[in-house]
């Protein structure tokens, strides 16, 4: 009976393939997760949402789905970010020169 009971509990455990890869929770939810303490801890939806909102408030948002990277730091030095007619980011000299 003890062996049968242990197999019942193993059926409820998170399982992972022998070759690695993600854990398979077989459609079940993971609930009652504590808040993150260490950098490698799992994160709750509330924590991720709060961090995302805080970071989005300090972010330049545009309706484009993709924006190319800014030029290199050396090229950007003492210049202002701007966008050309194709909506690509460029840097320009400030009006004061």
Gaussian input, Z-matrix of N, CA and C with variables (Angstrom, degrees):
# hf/3-21g

backbone

0 1
 N
 C     1     B1
 C     2     B2     1     A1
 N     3     B3     2     A2     1     D1
 C     4     B4     3     A3     2     D2
 C     5     B5     4     A4     3     D3
 N     6     B6     5     A5     4     D4
 C     7     B7     6     A6     5     D5
 C     8     B8     7     A7     6     D6
 N     9     B9     8     A8     7     D7
 C    10    B10     9     A9     8     D8
 C    11    B11    10    A10     9     D9
 N    12    B12    11    A11    10    D10
 C    13    B13    12    A12    11    D11
 C    14    B14    13    A13    12    D12
 N    15    B15    14    A14    13    D13
 C    16    B16    15    A15    14    D14
 C    17    B17    16    A16    15    D15
 N    18    B18    17    A17    16    D16
 C    19    B19    18    A18    17    D17
 C    20    B20    19    A19    18    D18
 N    21    B21    20    A20    19    D19
 C    22    B22    21    A21    20    D20
 C    23    B23    22    A22    21    D21
 N    24    B24    23    A23    22    D22
 C    25    B25    24    A24    23    D23
 C    26    B26    25    A25    24    D24
 N    27    B27    26    A26    25    D25
 C    28    B28    27    A27    26    D26
 C    29    B29    28    A28    27    D27
 N    30    B30    29    A29    28    D28
 C    31    B31    30    A30    29    D29
 C    32    B32    31    A31    30    D30
 N    33    B33    32    A32    31    D31
 C    34    B34    33    A33    32    D32
 C    35    B35    34    A34    33    D33
 N    36    B36    35    A35    34    D34
 C    37    B37    36    A36    35    D35
 C    38    B38    37    A37    36    D36
 N    39    B39    38    A38    37    D37
 C    40    B40    39    A39    38    D38
 C    41    B41    40    A40    39    D39
 N    42    B42    41    A41    40    D40
 C    43    B43    42    A42    41    D41
 C    44    B44    43    A43    42    D42
 N    45    B45    44    A44    43    D43
 C    46    B46    45    A45    44    D44
 C    47    B47    46    A46    45    D45
 N    48    B48    47    A47    46    D46
 C    49    B49    48    A48    47    D47
 C    50    B50    49    A49    48    D48
 N    51    B51    50    A50    49    D49
 C    52    B52    51    A51    50    D50
 C    53    B53    52    A52    51    D51
 N    54    B54    53    A53    52    D52
 C    55    B55    54    A54    53    D53
 C    56    B56    55    A55    54    D54
 N    57    B57    56    A56    55    D55
 C    58    B58    57    A57    56    D56
 C    59    B59    58    A58    57    D57
 N    60    B60    59    A59    58    D58
 C    61    B61    60    A60    59    D59
 C    62    B62    61    A61    60    D60
 N    63    B63    62    A62    61    D61
 C    64    B64    63    A63    62    D62
 C    65    B65    64    A64    63    D63
 N    66    B66    65    A65    64    D64
 C    67    B67    66    A66    65    D65
 C    68    B68    67    A67    66    D66
 N    69    B69    68    A68    67    D67
 C    70    B70    69    A69    68    D68
 C    71    B71    70    A70    69    D69
 N    72    B72    71    A71    70    D70
 C    73    B73    72    A72    71    D71
 C    74    B74    73    A73    72    D72
 N    75    B75    74    A74    73    D73
 C    76    B76    75    A75    74    D74
 C    77    B77    76    A76    75    D75
 N    78    B78    77    A77    76    D76
 C    79    B79    78    A78    77    D77
 C    80    B80    79    A79    78    D78
 N    81    B81    80    A80    79    D79
 C    82    B82    81    A81    80    D80
 C    83    B83    82    A82    81    D81
 N    84    B84    83    A83    82    D82
 C    85    B85    84    A84    83    D83
 C    86    B86    85    A85    84    D84
 N    87    B87    86    A86    85    D85
 C    88    B88    87    A87    86    D86
 C    89    B89    88    A88    87    D87
 N    90    B90    89    A89    88    D88
 C    91    B91    90    A90    89    D89
 C    92    B92    91    A91    90    D90
 N    93    B93    92    A92    91    D91
 C    94    B94    93    A93    92    D92
 C    95    B95    94    A94    93    D93
 N    96    B96    95    A95    94    D94
 C    97    B97    96    A96    95    D95
 C    98    B98    97    A97    96    D96
 N    99    B99    98    A98    97    D97
 C   100   B100    99    A99    98    D98
 C   101   B101   100   A100    99    D99
 N   102   B102   101   A101   100   D100
 C   103   B103   102   A102   101   D101
 C   104   B104   103   A103   102   D102
 N   105   B105   104   A104   103   D103
 C   106   B106   105   A105   104   D104
 C   107   B107   106   A106   105   D105
 N   108   B108   107   A107   106   D106
 C   109   B109   108   A108   107   D107
 C   110   B110   109   A109   108   D108
 N   111   B111   110   A110   109   D109
 C   112   B112   111   A111   110   D110
 C   113   B113   112   A112   111   D111
 N   114   B114   113   A113   112   D112
 C   115   B115   114   A114   113   D113
 C   116   B116   115   A115   114   D114
 N   117   B117   116   A116   115   D115
 C   118   B118   117   A117   116   D116
 C   119   B119   118   A118   117   D117
 N   120   B120   119   A119   118   D118
 C   121   B121   120   A120   119   D119
 C   122   B122   121   A121   120   D120
 N   123   B123   122   A122   121   D121
 C   124   B124   123   A123   122   D122
 C   125   B125   124   A124   123   D123
 N   126   B126   125   A125   124   D124
 C   127   B127   126   A126   125   D125
 C   128   B128   127   A127   126   D126
 N   129   B129   128   A128   127   D127
 C   130   B130   129   A129   128   D128
 C   131   B131   130   A130   129   D129
 N   132   B132   131   A131   130   D130
 C   133   B133   132   A132   131   D131
 C   134   B134   133   A133   132   D132
 N   135   B135   134   A134   133   D133
 C   136   B136   135   A135   134   D134
 C   137   B137   136   A136   135   D135
 N   138   B138   137   A137   136   D136
 C   139   B139   138   A138   137   D137
 C   140   B140   139   A139   138   D138
 N   141   B141   140   A140   139   D139
 C   142   B142   141   A141   140   D140
 C   143   B143   142   A142   141   D141
 N   144   B144   143   A143   142   D142
 C   145   B145   144   A144   143   D143
 C   146   B146   145   A145   144   D144
 N   147   B147   146   A146   145   D145
 C   148   B148   147   A147   146   D146
 C   149   B149   148   A148   147   D147
 N   150   B150   149   A149   148   D148
 C   151   B151   150   A150   149   D149
 C   152   B152   151   A151   150   D150
 N   153   B153   152   A152   151   D151
 C   154   B154   153   A153   152   D152
 C   155   B155   154   A154   153   D153
 N   156   B156   155   A155   154   D154
 C   157   B157   156   A156   155   D155
 C   158   B158   157   A157   156   D156
 N   159   B159   158   A158   157   D157
 C   160   B160   159   A159   158   D158
 C   161   B161   160   A160   159   D159
 N   162   B162   161   A161   160   D160
 C   163   B163   162   A162   161   D161
 C   164   B164   163   A163   162   D162
 N   165   B165   164   A164   163   D163
 C   166   B166   165   A165   164   D164
 C   167   B167   166   A166   165   D165
 N   168   B168   167   A167   166   D166
 C   169   B169   168   A168   167   D167
 C   170   B170   169   A169   168   D168
 N   171   B171   170   A170   169   D169
 C   172   B172   171   A171   170   D170
 C   173   B173   172   A172   171   D171
 N   174   B174   173   A173   172   D172
 C   175   B175   174   A174   173   D173
 C   176   B176   175   A175   174   D174
 N   177   B177   176   A176   175   D175
 C   178   B178   177   A177   176   D176
 C   179   B179   178   A178   177   D177
 N   180   B180   179   A179   178   D178
 C   181   B181   180   A180   179   D179
 C   182   B182   181   A181   180   D180
 N   183   B183   182   A182   181   D181
 C   184   B184   183   A183   182   D182
 C   185   B185   184   A184   183   D183
 N   186   B186   185   A185   184   D184
 C   187   B187   186   A186   185   D185
 C   188   B188   187   A187   186   D186
 N   189   B189   188   A188   187   D187
 C   190   B190   189   A189   188   D188
 C   191   B191   190   A190   189   D189
 N   192   B192   191   A191   190   D190
 C   193   B193   192   A192   191   D191
 C   194   B194   193   A193   192   D192
 N   195   B195   194   A194   193   D193
 C   196   B196   195   A195   194   D194
 C   197   B197   196   A196   195   D195
 N   198   B198   197   A197   196   D196
 C   199   B199   198   A198   197   D197
 C   200   B200   199   A199   198   D198
 N   201   B201   200   A200   199   D199
 C   202   B202   201   A201   200   D200
 C   203   B203   202   A202   201   D201
 N   204   B204   203   A203   202   D202
 C   205   B205   204   A204   203   D203
 C   206   B206   205   A205   204   D204
 N   207   B207   206   A206   205   D205
 C   208   B208   207   A207   206   D206
 C   209   B209   208   A208   207   D207
 N   210   B210   209   A209   208   D208
 C   211   B211   210   A210   209   D209
 C   212   B212   211   A211   210   D210
 N   213   B213   212   A212   211   D211
 C   214   B214   213   A213   212   D212
 C   215   B215   214   A214   213   D213
 N   216   B216   215   A215   214   D214
 C   217   B217   216   A216   215   D215
 C   218   B218   217   A217   216   D216
 N   219   B219   218   A218   217   D217
 C   220   B220   219   A219   218   D218
 C   221   B221   220   A220   219   D219
 N   222   B222   221   A221   220   D220
 C   223   B223   222   A222   221   D221
 C   224   B224   223   A223   222   D222
 N   225   B225   224   A224   223   D223
 C   226   B226   225   A225   224   D224
 C   227   B227   226   A226   225   D225
 N   228   B228   227   A227   226   D226
 C   229   B229   228   A228   227   D227
 C   230   B230   229   A229   228   D228
 N   231   B231   230   A230   229   D229
 C   232   B232   231   A231   230   D230
 C   233   B233   232   A232   231   D231
 N   234   B234   233   A233   232   D232
 C   235   B235   234   A234   233   D233
 C   236   B236   235   A235   234   D234
 N   237   B237   236   A236   235   D235
 C   238   B238   237   A237   236   D236
 C   239   B239   238   A238   237   D237
 N   240   B240   239   A239   238   D238
 C   241   B241   240   A240   239   D239
 C   242   B242   241   A241   240   D240
 N   243   B243   242   A242   241   D241
 C   244   B244   243   A243   242   D242
 C   245   B245   244   A244   243   D243
 N   246   B246   245   A245   244   D244
 C   247   B247   246   A246   245   D245
 C   248   B248   247   A247   246   D246
 N   249   B249   248   A248   247   D247
 C   250   B250   249   A249   248   D248
 C   251   B251   250   A250   249   D249
 N   252   B252   251   A251   250   D250
 C   253   B253   252   A252   251   D251
 C   254   B254   253   A253   252   D252
 N   255   B255   254   A254   253   D253
 C   256   B256   255   A255   254   D254
 C   257   B257   256   A256   255   D255
 N   258   B258   257   A257   256   D256
 C   259   B259   258   A258   257   D257
 C   260   B260   259   A259   258   D258
 N   261   B261   260   A260   259   D259
 C   262   B262   261   A261   260   D260
 C   263   B263   262   A262   261   D261
 N   264   B264   263   A263   262   D262
 C   265   B265   264   A264   263   D263
 C   266   B266   265   A265   264   D264
 N   267   B267   266   A266   265   D265
 C   268   B268   267   A267   266   D266
 C   269   B269   268   A268   267   D267
 N   270   B270   269   A269   268   D268
 C   271   B271   270   A270   269   D269
 C   272   B272   271   A271   270   D270
 N   273   B273   272   A272   271   D271
 C   274   B274   273   A273   272   D272
 C   275   B275   274   A274   273   D273
 N   276   B276   275   A275   274   D274
 C   277   B277   276   A276   275   D275
 C   278   B278   277   A277   276   D276
 N   279   B279   278   A278   277   D277
 C   280   B280   279   A279   278   D278
 C   281   B281   280   A280   279   D279
 N   282   B282   281   A281   280   D280
 C   283   B283   282   A282   281   D281
 C   284   B284   283   A283   282   D282
 N   285   B285   284   A284   283   D283
 C   286   B286   285   A285   284   D284
 C   287   B287   286   A286   285   D285
 N   288   B288   287   A287   286   D286
 C   289   B289   288   A288   287   D287
 C   290   B290   289   A289   288   D288

   B1=1.4450
   B2=1.5294
   B3=1.3167
   B4=1.4648
   B5=1.5294
   B6=1.3140
   B7=1.4706
   B8=1.5207
   B9=1.3227
   B10=1.4624
   B11=1.5259
   B12=1.3095
   B13=1.4630
   B14=1.5390
   B15=1.3395
   B16=1.4693
   B17=1.5252
   B18=1.3326
   B19=1.4567
   B20=1.5244
   B21=1.3080
   B22=1.4699
   B23=1.5171
   B24=1.3380
   B25=1.4647
   B26=1.5308
   B27=1.3322
   B28=1.4602
   B29=1.5264
   B30=1.3149
   B31=1.4577
   B32=1.5215
   B33=1.3393
   B34=1.4632
   B35=1.5262
   B36=1.3230
   B37=1.4622
   B38=1.5236
   B39=1.3379
   B40=1.4648
   B41=1.5197
   B42=1.3128
   B43=1.4558
   B44=1.5128
   B45=1.3082
   B46=1.4588
   B47=1.5197
   B48=1.3160
   B49=1.4527
   B50=1.5305
   B51=1.3140
   B52=1.4625
   B53=1.5189
   B54=1.3158
   B55=1.4589
   B56=1.5194
   B57=1.3231
   B58=1.4626
   B59=1.5189
   B60=1.3117
   B61=1.4545
   B62=1.5134
   B63=1.3209
   B64=1.4690
   B65=1.5306
   B66=1.3248
   B67=1.4635
   B68=1.5229
   B69=1.3155
   B70=1.4574
   B71=1.5215
   B72=1.3342
   B73=1.4620
   B74=1.5203
   B75=1.3240
   B76=1.4563
   B77=1.5208
   B78=1.3151
   B79=1.4519
   B80=1.5122
   B81=1.3399
   B82=1.4541
   B83=1.5235
   B84=1.3277
   B85=1.4589
   B86=1.5181
   B87=1.3239
   B88=1.4611
   B89=1.5225
   B90=1.3222
   B91=1.4606
   B92=1.5229
   B93=1.3355
   B94=1.4683
   B95=1.5226
   B96=1.3151
   B97=1.4576
   B98=1.5271
   B99=1.3190
   B100=1.4680
   B101=1.5319
   B102=1.3285
   B103=1.4627
   B104=1.5201
   B105=1.3194
   B106=1.4528
   B107=1.5276
   B108=1.3364
   B109=1.4645
   B110=1.5280
   B111=1.3215
   B112=1.4596
   B113=1.5242
   B114=1.3194
   B115=1.4612
   B116=1.5285
   B117=1.3159
   B118=1.4584
   B119=1.5240
   B120=1.3324
   B121=1.4634
   B122=1.5299
   B123=1.3162
   B124=1.4674
   B125=1.5214
   B126=1.3144
   B127=1.4631
   B128=1.5239
   B129=1.3284
   B130=1.4506
   B131=1.5237
   B132=1.3107
   B133=1.4588
   B134=1.5237
   B135=1.3218
   B136=1.4607
   B137=1.5144
   B138=1.3364
   B139=1.4645
   B140=1.5313
   B141=1.3150
   B142=1.4623
   B143=1.5222
   B144=1.3327
   B145=1.4640
   B146=1.5234
   B147=1.3267
   B148=1.4723
   B149=1.5259
   B150=1.3249
   B151=1.4616
   B152=1.5196
   B153=1.3304
   B154=1.4638
   B155=1.5110
   B156=1.3457
   B157=1.4591
   B158=1.5169
   B159=1.3250
   B160=1.4664
   B161=1.5182
   B162=1.3122
   B163=1.4694
   B164=1.5298
   B165=1.3332
   B166=1.4616
   B167=1.5223
   B168=1.3225
   B169=1.4531
   B170=1.5234
   B171=1.3185
   B172=1.4595
   B173=1.5235
   B174=1.3100
   B175=1.4516
   B176=1.5152
   B177=1.3272
   B178=1.4589
   B179=1.5213
   B180=1.3216
   B181=1.4612
   B182=1.5277
   B183=1.3079
   B184=1.4553
   B185=1.5281
   B186=1.3230
   B187=1.4681
   B188=1.5340
   B189=1.3218
   B190=1.4659
   B191=1.5290
   B192=1.3253
   B193=1.4590
   B194=1.5198
   B195=1.3341
   B196=1.4692
   B197=1.5163
   B198=1.3161
   B199=1.4583
   B200=1.5195
   B201=1.3453
   B202=1.4632
   B203=1.5264
   B204=1.3097
   B205=1.4663
   B206=1.5227
   B207=1.3286
   B208=1.4657
   B209=1.5248
   B210=1.3296
   B211=1.4706
   B212=1.5333
   B213=1.3055
   B214=1.4649
   B215=1.5242
   B216=1.3253
   B217=1.4665
   B218=1.5270
   B219=1.3132
   B220=1.4659
   B221=1.5276
   B222=1.3167
   B223=1.4609
   B224=1.5313
   B225=1.3496
   B226=1.4695
   B227=1.5239
   B228=1.3141
   B229=1.4627
   B230=1.5300
   B231=1.3393
   B232=1.4749
   B233=1.5273
   B234=1.3286
   B235=1.4636
   B236=1.5172
   B237=1.3350
   B238=1.4687
   B239=1.5294
   B240=1.3298
   B241=1.4665
   B242=1.5333
   B243=1.3140
   B244=1.4719
   B245=1.5225
   B246=1.3248
   B247=1.4594
   B248=1.5164
   B249=1.3315
   B250=1.4581
   B251=1.5301
   B252=1.3352
   B253=1.4725
   B254=1.5306
   B255=1.3318
   B256=1.4719
   B257=1.5298
   B258=1.3303
   B259=1.4621
   B260=1.5207
   B261=1.3177
   B262=1.4529
   B263=1.5244
   B264=1.3411
   B265=1.4585
   B266=1.5298
   B267=1.3103
   B268=1.4610
   B269=1.5233
   B270=1.2988
   B271=1.4625
   B272=1.5234
   B273=1.3135
   B274=1.4696
   B275=1.5186
   B276=1.3130
   B277=1.4450
   B278=1.5214
   B279=1.3099
   B280=1.4736
   B281=1.5306
   B282=1.3434
   B283=1.4562
   B284=1.5183
   B285=1.3203
   B286=1.4626
   B287=1.5198
   B288=1.3260
   B289=1.4465
   B290=1.4815
   A1=110.97
   A2=115.36
   A3=119.08
   A4=110.37
   A5=116.88
   A6=120.27
   A7=110.15
   A8=117.67
   A9=120.50
   A10=110.67
   A11=117.22
   A12=121.18
   A13=110.56
   A14=117.15
   A15=119.14
   A16=110.64
   A17=117.96
   A18=119.76
   A19=111.82
   A20=117.83
   A21=120.73
   A22=109.18
   A23=117.71
   A24=120.87
   A25=111.72
   A26=117.84
   A27=120.67
   A28=111.00
   A29=117.20
   A30=120.86
   A31=112.59
   A32=117.17
   A33=121.15
   A34=112.50
   A35=118.48
   A36=121.97
   A37=111.32
   A38=115.49
   A39=119.71
   A40=107.70
   A41=116.30
   A42=119.44
   A43=109.83
   A44=113.70
   A45=120.56
   A46=108.06
   A47=116.04
   A48=121.12
   A49=110.29
   A50=117.21
   A51=120.68
   A52=111.75
   A53=117.39
   A54=121.97
   A55=112.77
   A56=118.35
   A57=121.83
   A58=110.61
   A59=116.04
   A60=120.86
   A61=110.77
   A62=116.71
   A63=119.55
   A64=111.90
   A65=114.72
   A66=120.39
   A67=109.37
   A68=116.28
   A69=121.76
   A70=108.11
   A71=117.60
   A72=120.78
   A73=111.35
   A74=116.54
   A75=123.42
   A76=113.24
   A77=116.99
   A78=121.52
   A79=115.29
   A80=117.97
   A81=120.64
   A82=110.66
   A83=117.37
   A84=123.00
   A85=109.59
   A86=115.73
   A87=120.66
   A88=105.14
   A89=117.15
   A90=120.29
   A91=110.35
   A92=115.20
   A93=122.70
   A94=112.21
   A95=117.14
   A96=122.38
   A97=108.43
   A98=117.27
   A99=121.26
   A100=109.79
   A101=116.28
   A102=120.81
   A103=110.13
   A104=114.97
   A105=121.63
   A106=110.87
   A107=116.58
   A108=122.19
   A109=109.22
   A110=117.06
   A111=122.34
   A112=110.15
   A113=117.00
   A114=120.57
   A115=113.15
   A116=118.77
   A117=121.52
   A118=113.53
   A119=118.32
   A120=121.47
   A121=110.90
   A122=115.69
   A123=120.57
   A124=108.80
   A125=116.72
   A126=121.19
   A127=110.23
   A128=115.76
   A129=120.63
   A130=109.81
   A131=117.18
   A132=121.40
   A133=110.76
   A134=117.22
   A135=120.68
   A136=112.18
   A137=117.01
   A138=120.87
   A139=110.81
   A140=116.68
   A141=120.42
   A142=110.34
   A143=117.54
   A144=120.52
   A145=111.32
   A146=118.02
   A147=120.35
   A148=110.88
   A149=117.23
   A150=119.95
   A151=110.85
   A152=116.28
   A153=119.94
   A154=111.68
   A155=117.78
   A156=121.08
   A157=111.18
   A158=117.12
   A159=120.71
   A160=110.82
   A161=117.15
   A162=120.08
   A163=111.60
   A164=117.66
   A165=119.56
   A166=112.14
   A167=117.79
   A168=120.08
   A169=111.96
   A170=117.97
   A171=122.56
   A172=111.65
   A173=116.91
   A174=121.22
   A175=110.92
   A176=116.18
   A177=121.34
   A178=107.80
   A179=117.05
   A180=121.02
   A181=110.23
   A182=116.20
   A183=122.75
   A184=107.93
   A185=117.82
   A186=119.27
   A187=114.00
   A188=118.49
   A189=121.08
   A190=109.97
   A191=117.11
   A192=120.08
   A193=111.25
   A194=117.89
   A195=121.42
   A196=108.83
   A197=116.29
   A198=122.26
   A199=107.08
   A200=118.18
   A201=119.58
   A202=111.41
   A203=115.97
   A204=121.53
   A205=110.79
   A206=115.37
   A207=121.00
   A208=109.65
   A209=117.47
   A210=119.63
   A211=110.95
   A212=116.38
   A213=121.71
   A214=111.61
   A215=115.94
   A216=121.85
   A217=111.49
   A218=117.64
   A219=120.23
   A220=110.92
   A221=116.90
   A222=121.06
   A223=111.54
   A224=117.32
   A225=121.65
   A226=113.23
   A227=118.63
   A228=122.17
   A229=111.19
   A230=115.84
   A231=124.09
   A232=113.35
   A233=117.19
   A234=121.45
   A235=109.52
   A236=116.41
   A237=122.36
   A238=109.73
   A239=117.49
   A240=118.66
   A241=110.34
   A242=114.77
   A243=121.80
   A244=107.45
   A245=116.43
   A246=121.53
   A247=109.53
   A248=116.78
   A249=120.20
   A250=110.33
   A251=117.15
   A252=121.03
   A253=112.78
   A254=118.11
   A255=120.84
   A256=111.43
   A257=117.73
   A258=123.84
   A259=113.68
   A260=117.92
   A261=121.60
   A262=109.23
   A263=117.88
   A264=119.23
   A265=111.01
   A266=114.88
   A267=122.63
   A268=107.14
   A269=117.20
   A270=121.37
   A271=108.58
   A272=115.33
   A273=121.28
   A274=108.94
   A275=115.36
   A276=120.16
   A277=110.21
   A278=118.81
   A279=120.47
   A280=109.45
   A281=117.75
   A282=120.76
   A283=113.00
   A284=117.33
   A285=119.63
   A286=111.07
   A287=118.44
   A288=121.26
   A289=111.28
   D1=-36.98
   D2=179.62
   D3=-64.49
   D4=-39.65
   D5=178.97
   D6=-65.88
   D7=-42.73
   D8=177.55
   D9=-61.13
   D10=-42.58
   D11=-179.55
   D12=-64.02
   D13=-39.04
   D14=179.65
   D15=-64.97
   D16=-36.14
   D17=177.72
   D18=-68.89
   D19=-30.53
   D20=175.14
   D21=-63.90
   D22=-45.19
   D23=179.76
   D24=-67.20
   D25=-35.69
   D26=177.16
   D27=-64.32
   D28=-31.44
   D29=178.00
   D30=-67.37
   D31=-21.35
   D32=179.54
   D33=-95.76
   D34=-3.13
   D35=-176.35
   D36=-81.63
   D37=156.50
   D38=171.11
   D39=-66.28
   D40=134.82
   D41=-179.28
   D42=-119.44
   D43=150.32
   D44=179.57
   D45=-134.03
   D46=145.15
   D47=179.61
   D48=-60.03
   D49=151.63
   D50=177.16
   D51=-60.44
   D52=-26.50
   D53=-177.58
   D54=-96.63
   D55=15.65
   D56=178.94
   D57=90.72
   D58=-157.93
   D59=-177.88
   D60=94.42
   D61=-175.93
   D62=-176.38
   D63=-73.53
   D64=158.77
   D65=174.98
   D66=-73.12
   D67=146.26
   D68=178.64
   D69=-106.59
   D70=112.13
   D71=178.95
   D72=-96.06
   D73=5.07
   D74=173.66
   D75=52.87
   D76=38.47
   D77=175.31
   D78=86.71
   D79=-4.54
   D80=178.83
   D81=-81.26
   D82=154.18
   D83=176.17
   D84=-88.37
   D85=150.07
   D86=169.80
   D87=-101.42
   D88=118.94
   D89=-176.37
   D90=-121.06
   D91=170.90
   D92=178.78
   D93=58.88
   D94=36.63
   D95=178.30
   D96=-78.34
   D97=130.45
   D98=-179.71
   D99=-73.43
   D100=161.35
   D101=177.32
   D102=-65.28
   D103=154.10
   D104=-178.38
   D105=-67.24
   D106=136.73
   D107=174.65
   D108=-116.56
   D109=-52.48
   D110=179.47
   D111=-97.27
   D112=160.47
   D113=-175.76
   D114=-64.87
   D115=-22.85
   D116=-179.34
   D117=-95.58
   D118=1.45
   D119=179.60
   D120=-70.73
   D121=154.01
   D122=173.31
   D123=-67.40
   D124=153.90
   D125=-177.01
   D126=-116.49
   D127=143.29
   D128=177.21
   D129=-81.94
   D130=160.29
   D131=178.81
   D132=-61.22
   D133=-38.67
   D134=178.81
   D135=-60.49
   D136=-41.98
   D137=178.96
   D138=-65.68
   D139=-45.38
   D140=-179.40
   D141=-63.73
   D142=-43.14
   D143=178.75
   D144=-62.16
   D145=-42.31
   D146=-178.63
   D147=-67.53
   D148=-39.05
   D149=179.13
   D150=-70.11
   D151=-37.85
   D152=178.39
   D153=-64.69
   D154=-44.05
   D155=178.69
   D156=-62.12
   D157=-41.82
   D158=-179.87
   D159=-63.82
   D160=-40.21
   D161=-178.97
   D162=-75.87
   D163=-35.47
   D164=179.53
   D165=-66.87
   D166=-28.93
   D167=178.88
   D168=-67.10
   D169=-18.19
   D170=179.55
   D171=-109.23
   D172=21.85
   D173=-174.27
   D174=-118.78
   D175=141.31
   D176=173.23
   D177=-76.29
   D178=120.05
   D179=-177.57
   D180=-112.87
   D181=133.97
   D182=177.85
   D183=-132.82
   D184=158.96
   D185=-177.68
   D186=-74.52
   D187=-8.23
   D188=-179.23
   D189=-66.61
   D190=146.45
   D191=178.04
   D192=-83.05
   D193=-18.27
   D194=-179.85
   D195=-146.40
   D196=136.23
   D197=174.67
   D198=-129.06
   D199=126.27
   D200=179.33
   D201=-61.77
   D202=162.44
   D203=179.98
   D204=-66.63
   D205=152.72
   D206=174.71
   D207=-69.18
   D208=159.11
   D209=175.34
   D210=-61.63
   D211=170.65
   D212=-177.54
   D213=-62.56
   D214=160.59
   D215=-178.29
   D216=-60.45
   D217=-39.69
   D218=179.93
   D219=-62.84
   D220=-39.55
   D221=-179.95
   D222=-73.56
   D223=-30.61
   D224=-179.11
   D225=-79.46
   D226=-14.70
   D227=-173.00
   D228=-54.46
   D229=127.59
   D230=177.44
   D231=63.32
   D232=24.73
   D233=179.18
   D234=-125.37
   D235=166.29
   D236=-179.70
   D237=-108.22
   D238=144.40
   D239=175.66
   D240=-73.23
   D241=144.82
   D242=177.71
   D243=-151.40
   D244=177.47
   D245=178.04
   D246=-126.93
   D247=138.20
   D248=177.79
   D249=-84.74
   D250=-173.77
   D251=-175.64
   D252=-67.79
   D253=-18.59
   D254=176.73
   D255=-93.46
   D256=9.50
   D257=-178.97
   D258=68.59
   D259=21.66
   D260=175.65
   D261=-90.09
   D262=143.00
   D263=179.85
   D264=-72.74
   D265=136.91
   D266=175.83
   D267=-135.79
   D268=173.74
   D269=173.48
   D270=-122.12
   D271=143.00
   D272=-179.28
   D273=-131.64
   D274=158.90
   D275=175.10
   D276=-69.54
   D277=143.17
   D278=177.96
   D279=-65.04
   D280=157.08
   D281=-179.15
   D282=-55.92
   D283=-28.61
   D284=-178.88
   D285=-76.84
   D286=-6.77
   D287=178.71
   D288=97.86

